[in-house]
Amino acid sequence: MTSSLHSLLRKIIAKGALRLTDHTGQVEMLGDGSGPPVAIRFTDADAQEAIANDPALKLGEMYMEGRMLLEEGDIYDFLALVKANTRSEALTWKMIGLGLARMAAAQISMRLPVNHNRRNVAHHYDLSAKLFALFLDEDWQYSCAYFNPPGISLVDAQAAKKRHIAAKLLLEPAMKVLEIGSGWGGMAMYLAEAAGVDVTGITLSQEQLRVSQVRAEKRGLAGGVRFMLQDYRYLPPQKYDRIVSVGMFEHVGIGSYGTFFCKVADVLADDGVMLLHAIGRPKPSYATNPFIEKYIFPGGYIPSLGEVLPAIEKADLLVRDVEVLPLHYAYTLRHWRQRFVARKEEVLAIYDERFFRMWEFYLAGSEMAFTHEDLFIFQIQIAKSQFTVPDNRDYITAAEEKYRAFEANRPPLEPVEF
């Protein structure tokens, strides 16, 4: 075997056990034989060369198109094996050049005064709601769960996440709450029922808006919970006691961080509190993974804390608390991927095999990013006054106990009918 891909993998795979079968049926064993075996097979020579030339994009594409097949192990196992072995000396000048070009293009795109928010959101979130219902929990939480204590179920971990966020918001009855990026309505409904607050949720997804409104109406919350198709940039001049944003900030783009936090400052009451929950990385990357950018989340960017905090400061907002959740999203993504794969036939009834493999790769690659690339979740508590938030964290535990008691008597969530 003398293809460019074989030469590349020989440089990379020092540990582990990888069986590589090329399009002619020739087999090569790579690694030291340790650990669980992984076996891949290629259907054509062009697929091998494509990956060798541009693995960041073409690995996902060749898997998605069925031209790279897993014969032992799954796609996460293969990605983790490669990532655990990857060394900088395996990079070619072509890979480095492509990476630099993508960074430059991403930085320019994110700073252009063109608002593609609605188009980018629709690309992902306006997929059929039936798809998300197959692998999310019963409350349709499409963001990192909080596995505290460790080993709890996905359903319990998502409840723990909502409880933890609600506690940090220091809610009181009748407060006006804004949720930026309201998803399918689960967080807004939880806050309204648990704390008696009035919630306005905004989204750019027509499908999320539809499902949210149906869910709120079925629970009798239409009077105190409302959802709108609204870009945060153009929010009307109204003050909110509390603002929460979960899993939305990754879509803002580094060029708009100033706009985002200036808008937060405009609509947050002087004694208000915001909780921002988002994915972070240990240092700037300047661009999104090209497969994720092209097929999953166009226009998205995962920042480092060092890229976020200056924008908060420039908006004259105060950071009151920062918490990092290191591996909780890896656990969440594994649950989602296992549930997604287990219901493959139902996915194929909505979309096709290519779509299924695309999303399996997305879920596996995202999980691998948290287990092998040090991505994490951060929760930043923001205020305008240093006296709005207590000077110790005991209140969080106390509030969580109160919300746990509420959950014990909360009516079950109704399934959404399609």
Phi, psi and omega per residue, in radians:
M1 nan 2.118 -3.057
T2 -2.274 0.289 -3.132
S3 -1.195 2.859 3.110
S4 -1.064 -0.637 -3.139
L5 -1.155 -0.743 3.123
H6 -1.077 -0.728 3.118
S7 -1.087 -0.714 3.125
L8 -1.125 -0.820 -3.106
L9 -1.170 -0.548 3.084
R10 -1.106 -0.601 3.095
K11 -1.238 -0.578 -3.006
I12 -1.501 -0.928 -2.928
I13 -1.430 1.717 3.072
A14 -1.794 -0.627 3.139
K15 -2.014 2.705 -3.126
G16 1.665 -2.997 -3.085
A17 -2.399 1.895 3.132
L18 -2.119 2.148 3.022
R19 -1.781 2.122 -3.057
L20 -1.993 2.110 3.105
T21 -2.000 2.142 -3.111
D22 -1.494 -3.090 -3.025
H23 -1.214 -0.256 3.112
T24 -1.623 -0.113 -3.113
G25 1.691 -0.029 3.101
Q26 -1.249 2.468 -3.044
V27 -2.044 2.412 3.049
E28 -2.339 2.386 3.093
M29 -1.746 2.302 -3.129
L30 -2.163 2.641 -3.140
G31 1.675 -3.071 -3.101
D32 -1.709 0.111 3.102
G33 1.464 0.025 -3.114
S34 -1.454 2.754 3.052
G35 1.323 3.108 -3.135
P36 -1.153 2.405 -3.108
P37 -1.282 2.566 3.050
V38 -2.229 2.367 -3.130
A39 -2.294 2.252 3.090
I40 -2.147 2.672 3.110
R41 -2.426 2.451 3.128
F42 -1.867 2.511 -3.119
T43 -1.610 -0.311 -3.126
D44 -2.714 2.734 -3.089
A45 -1.175 -0.598 -3.116
D46 -1.096 -0.603 3.113
A47 -1.103 -0.725 3.126
Q48 -1.094 -0.800 -3.106
E49 -1.189 -0.633 3.129
A50 -1.065 -0.780 3.137
I51 -1.159 -0.722 -3.139
A52 -1.058 -0.630 -3.094
N53 -1.414 -0.567 -3.062
D54 -2.611 1.214 -3.046
P55 -1.109 -0.538 -3.091
A56 -1.031 -0.612 3.130
L57 -1.802 -0.788 -2.939
K58 -1.339 -0.421 3.089
L59 -1.043 -0.839 3.105
G60 -1.134 -0.697 -3.123
E61 -1.161 -0.728 -3.130
M62 -1.182 -0.612 3.062
Y63 -1.187 -0.764 -3.128
M64 -1.052 -0.667 -3.104
E65 -1.489 0.002 3.120
G66 1.326 0.344 -3.132
R67 -1.687 -0.233 2.927
M68 -2.112 2.108 -3.027
L69 -2.009 2.502 3.042
L70 -1.660 2.083 3.127
E71 -1.802 -0.300 3.046
E72 -2.633 2.373 -2.966
G73 1.354 -3.127 3.097
D74 -2.132 -3.105 -3.028
I75 -1.155 -0.586 3.064
Y76 -1.095 -0.757 3.136
D77 -1.013 -0.743 -3.136
F78 -1.172 -0.811 -3.140
L79 -1.069 -0.737 3.141
A80 -1.157 -0.667 3.104
L81 -1.087 -0.827 3.139
V82 -1.106 -0.807 -3.085
K83 -1.136 -0.652 -3.133
A84 -1.154 -0.402 -3.110
N85 -1.788 -0.274 -2.971
T86 -1.065 2.323 3.082
R87 -2.226 2.636 -3.059
S88 -1.084 -0.492 -3.113
E89 -1.215 -0.213 3.094
A90 -1.382 -0.246 -3.140
L91 -1.230 2.392 3.056
T92 -1.658 2.866 3.105
W93 -1.088 -0.568 3.117
K94 -1.151 -0.741 3.095
M95 -1.080 -0.746 3.141
I96 -1.109 -0.741 3.117
G97 -1.102 -0.760 3.097
L98 -1.078 -0.739 3.141
G99 -1.087 -0.772 3.128
L100 -1.133 -0.715 3.126
A101 -1.102 -0.714 3.128
R102 -1.172 -0.673 3.086
M103 -1.057 -0.813 -3.130
A104 -1.088 -0.790 -3.134
A105 -1.100 -0.717 -3.135
A106 -1.141 -0.751 -3.127
Q107 -1.129 -0.688 3.098
I108 -1.163 -0.814 -3.101
S109 -1.053 -0.726 -3.082
M110 -1.266 -0.208 -3.129
R111 -1.890 -0.045 3.085
L112 -1.250 2.464 -3.131
P113 -1.362 0.886 3.132
V114 -2.155 2.194 -3.064
N115 -1.697 1.794 3.082
H116 -1.804 0.332 -3.030
N117 -0.958 -0.852 -3.053
R118 -1.150 -0.720 3.116
R119 -1.112 -0.760 -3.118
N120 -1.157 -0.715 3.117
V121 -1.135 -0.750 -3.123
A122 -1.066 -0.599 -3.117
H123 -0.958 -0.641 -3.073
H124 -1.857 -0.889 -2.950
Y125 -1.456 -0.225 3.068
D126 -1.655 0.242 2.909
L127 -1.111 2.893 -3.101
S128 -0.981 2.284 3.083
A129 -1.046 -0.451 3.108
K130 -1.040 -0.594 -3.140
L131 -1.090 -0.865 -3.086
F132 -1.182 -0.549 3.121
A133 -1.129 -0.358 -3.103
L134 -1.282 -0.503 -3.027
F135 -2.223 -0.216 3.093
L136 -1.405 2.962 3.076
D137 -1.292 3.119 -3.045
E138 -1.145 -0.314 3.134
D139 -1.768 0.163 3.053
W140 1.027 0.695 3.118
Q141 -1.429 1.946 -3.102
Y142 -1.877 0.913 3.086
S143 -2.671 2.998 -3.021
C144 -1.027 2.279 3.040
A145 -1.457 2.986 -3.080
Y146 -2.101 1.748 -3.043
F147 -1.501 1.276 3.141
N148 -2.331 1.896 0.145
P149 -1.338 2.831 -3.127
P150 -1.046 2.578 3.041
G151 1.510 0.014 3.126
I152 -1.278 2.933 -3.110
S153 -1.263 2.897 3.078
L154 -1.052 -0.744 3.138
V155 -1.043 -0.814 -3.135
D156 -1.190 -0.623 -3.138
A157 -1.211 -0.619 3.080
Q158 -1.217 -0.625 3.041
A159 -1.117 -0.710 3.121
A160 -1.102 -0.641 3.098
K161 -1.091 -0.847 -3.138
K162 -1.090 -0.718 3.131
R163 -1.081 -0.764 -3.102
H164 -1.144 -0.754 3.137
I165 -1.185 -0.770 3.119
A166 -1.027 -0.694 3.139
A167 -1.087 -0.712 -3.116
K168 -1.265 -0.305 -3.136
L169 -1.414 -0.213 3.117
L170 0.915 0.977 -3.044
L171 -1.342 2.571 3.005
E172 -2.344 2.627 -3.097
P173 -0.942 2.501 3.064
A174 1.326 0.016 3.061
M175 -1.122 2.649 3.062
K176 -1.696 2.159 -3.050
V177 -2.079 2.380 3.043
L178 -1.933 2.253 3.008
E179 -1.922 2.045 3.133
I180 -1.621 1.900 -3.034
G181 1.532 1.312 -2.934
S182 -1.561 0.030 3.052
G183 0.976 -2.370 3.130
W184 -1.705 0.358 2.925
G185 1.600 -0.069 -3.029
G186 -1.119 -0.756 -3.135
M187 -1.141 -0.792 -3.135
A188 -1.043 -0.773 -3.129
M189 -1.165 -0.662 3.112
Y190 -1.090 -0.836 -3.112
L191 -1.093 -0.722 -3.132
A192 -1.111 -0.770 -3.099
E193 -1.327 -0.659 -3.056
A194 -1.348 -0.581 -3.009
A195 -2.144 -0.038 3.110
G196 1.193 0.589 -3.135
V197 -1.752 2.839 3.108
D198 -1.722 2.145 -2.990
V199 -2.085 2.326 2.971
T200 -1.991 2.097 3.124
G201 -1.902 2.354 3.124
I202 -2.074 2.516 -3.133
T203 -2.583 2.820 3.026
L204 -1.909 0.115 -3.113
S205 -1.773 2.119 3.095
Q206 -1.088 -0.706 -3.099
E207 -1.210 -0.722 3.088
Q208 -1.129 -0.698 3.111
L209 -1.046 -0.799 -3.118
R210 -1.061 -0.855 -3.111
V211 -1.140 -0.731 -3.132
S212 -1.050 -0.790 -3.111
Q213 -1.138 -0.688 3.099
V214 -1.111 -0.780 -3.113
R215 -1.116 -0.786 -3.120
A216 -1.120 -0.693 3.128
E217 -1.144 -0.711 -3.133
K218 -1.135 -0.487 3.128
R219 -1.634 0.087 3.102
G220 1.246 0.522 -3.071
L221 -1.891 0.101 -3.028
A222 -1.006 -0.465 -3.138
G223 -1.326 -0.561 -3.069
G224 -1.937 -0.055 3.097
V225 -2.347 2.154 3.120
R226 -2.294 2.596 3.132
F227 -2.171 2.462 -3.083
M228 -2.352 2.587 2.974
L229 -1.459 1.755 -2.929
Q230 -2.635 2.264 3.006
D231 -1.409 2.327 -3.098
Y232 -1.037 -0.504 -3.101
R233 -1.063 -0.509 -3.006
Y234 -1.973 0.486 3.089
L235 -1.066 2.401 3.100
P236 -1.162 2.764 -3.088
P237 -1.256 1.558 3.112
Q238 -2.441 2.494 -3.116
K239 -1.640 2.465 3.092
Y240 -2.113 2.456 3.106
D241 -1.236 -0.581 -3.104
R242 -2.439 2.535 3.050
I243 -2.269 2.382 3.077
V244 -2.319 2.468 3.084
S245 -2.503 2.068 -3.041
V246 -2.150 2.020 3.049
G247 1.240 0.289 3.127
M248 -1.836 -0.519 -2.986
F249 -1.094 -0.439 3.118
E250 -1.107 -0.280 -3.131
H251 -1.721 -0.043 -3.069
V252 -1.254 -0.730 -3.103
G253 1.552 2.359 -3.002
I254 -1.046 -0.511 3.138
G255 -1.248 -0.192 -3.095
S256 -1.993 0.175 -3.131
Y257 -1.075 -0.682 3.112
G258 -1.091 -0.765 3.106
T259 -1.064 -0.762 -3.097
F260 -1.052 -0.911 -3.038
F261 -1.328 -0.464 3.010
C262 -1.156 -0.651 3.069
K263 -1.163 -0.712 3.055
V264 -0.992 -0.809 3.141
A265 -1.079 -0.612 -3.138
D266 -1.157 -0.704 -2.992
V267 -1.787 -0.106 3.117
L268 -1.516 2.279 3.108
A269 -1.065 2.754 -3.096
D270 -1.062 -0.511 3.088
D271 -1.860 0.438 -3.068
G272 -1.502 2.954 3.140
V273 -2.371 2.419 3.022
M274 -2.099 2.541 3.003
L275 -2.139 2.066 3.128
L276 -1.897 2.114 -3.123
H277 -2.065 2.072 -3.055
A278 -2.712 2.938 3.086
I279 -1.449 2.431 3.075
G280 -2.269 2.915 3.094
R281 -2.278 2.785 -3.030
P282 -1.222 -0.381 3.084
K283 -2.730 2.807 -3.103
P284 -1.019 2.516 3.059
S285 -1.973 -0.374 3.066
Y286 1.264 -0.143 3.107
A287 -2.753 2.751 3.075
T288 -1.565 2.624 3.034
N289 -0.853 2.281 -3.013
P290 -1.106 -0.533 3.092
F291 -1.193 -0.789 3.122
I292 -1.110 -0.729 3.138
E293 -1.096 -0.732 -3.040
K294 -1.365 -0.709 -2.946
Y295 -1.944 -0.416 -2.964
I296 -2.005 -1.086 -3.056
F297 -2.223 1.317 3.097
P298 -1.074 2.386 3.103
G299 1.455 0.005 -3.118
G300 -1.453 2.802 3.082
Y301 -2.742 2.303 3.099
I302 -1.737 2.048 -3.031
P303 -1.625 2.897 2.868
S304 -1.535 2.826 3.088
L305 -1.072 -0.563 3.129
G306 -1.150 -0.317 3.072
E307 -1.577 -0.347 -3.079
V308 -1.610 -0.806 -2.996
L309 -1.054 -0.703 3.108
P310 -1.048 -0.609 3.129
A311 -1.180 -0.615 3.071
I312 -1.128 -0.792 -3.121
E313 -1.109 -0.729 -3.114
K314 -1.154 -0.401 3.093
A315 -1.519 0.153 3.138
D316 1.076 0.601 3.043
L317 -1.830 2.699 -3.108
L318 -1.884 2.333 3.002
V319 -1.480 2.093 -3.095
R320 -1.773 -0.431 -3.108
D321 -2.827 2.433 3.039
V322 -2.273 2.212 3.078
E323 -2.195 2.389 3.111
V324 -1.933 2.264 3.070
L325 -1.912 1.759 -2.931
P326 -1.194 -0.904 -2.985
L327 -2.052 0.120 -3.060
H328 -1.121 -0.561 3.124
Y329 -1.310 -0.525 3.046
A330 -1.056 -0.769 3.114
Y331 -1.112 -0.742 -3.139
T332 -1.069 -0.841 -3.112
L333 -1.118 -0.610 3.099
R334 -1.129 -0.753 3.070
H335 -1.025 -0.841 -3.127
W336 -1.052 -0.795 -3.094
R337 -1.124 -0.735 3.138
Q338 -1.139 -0.704 3.117
R339 -1.198 -0.684 3.127
F340 -1.105 -0.855 -3.113
V341 -1.140 -0.656 -3.128
A342 -1.123 -0.380 -3.117
R343 -1.974 0.616 -3.081
K344 -0.960 -0.784 -3.089
E345 -1.073 -0.606 3.110
E346 -1.268 -0.598 3.039
V347 -1.098 -0.764 -3.109
L348 -1.161 -0.386 3.071
A349 -1.280 -0.331 3.126
I350 -1.728 -0.820 -3.135
Y351 -2.177 -2.789 -3.063
D352 -2.041 -3.121 -3.100
E353 -1.072 -0.690 3.133
R354 -1.064 -0.768 3.101
F355 -1.096 -0.758 -3.140
F356 -1.003 -0.836 -3.119
R357 -1.178 -0.604 3.094
M358 -1.047 -0.820 -3.119
W359 -1.291 -0.585 3.059
E360 -1.087 -0.732 3.112
F361 -1.128 -0.747 3.112
Y362 -1.036 -0.826 -3.119
L363 -1.171 -0.729 3.133
A364 -1.177 -0.779 3.135
G365 -1.125 -0.649 3.108
S366 -1.163 -0.736 3.088
E367 -1.058 -0.779 -3.136
M368 -1.077 -0.583 -3.141
A369 -1.103 -0.575 3.114
F370 -1.418 -0.562 -3.118
T371 -1.475 -0.452 -3.018
H372 -2.200 -0.168 -3.123
E373 -2.102 0.148 3.003
D374 1.191 0.378 2.990
L375 -1.155 2.743 -3.079
F376 -2.669 3.012 2.987
I377 -1.811 2.381 2.985
F378 -2.057 2.534 3.000
Q379 -2.113 2.022 3.141
I380 -1.913 2.147 3.058
Q381 -1.643 2.225 -3.002
I382 -2.177 2.499 3.095
A383 -2.597 3.044 3.042
K384 -1.770 -0.389 -3.109
S385 -2.165 2.431 3.123
Q386 -1.234 -0.219 -3.110
F387 -1.651 -0.023 -3.107
T388 -1.295 -0.559 -3.061
V389 -1.961 2.400 3.104
P390 -0.985 2.736 -3.102
D391 -1.591 0.291 2.972
N392 -2.496 2.959 -3.037
R393 -1.778 0.187 -3.109
D394 -1.103 -0.527 -3.091
Y395 -1.085 -0.470 -3.108
I396 -1.150 -0.833 3.133
T397 -1.092 -0.743 -3.133
A398 -1.088 -0.764 3.136
A399 -1.176 -0.656 3.117
E400 -1.078 -0.669 3.102
E401 -1.106 -0.689 3.114
K402 -1.107 -0.761 -3.123
Y403 -1.263 -0.523 3.073
R404 -1.131 -0.670 3.085
A405 -1.143 -0.670 3.068
F406 -1.067 -0.788 -3.088
E407 -1.074 -0.562 -3.112
A408 -1.096 -0.451 -3.114
N409 -2.006 0.157 -3.108
R410 -1.287 2.334 3.087
P411 -1.035 2.518 -3.118
P412 -1.079 2.647 3.118
L413 -1.334 2.377 -3.115
E414 -1.465 2.461 3.065
P415 -1.187 2.625 3.106
V416 -1.508 2.298 3.116
E417 -1.640 2.343 -3.101
F418 -1.799 nan nan
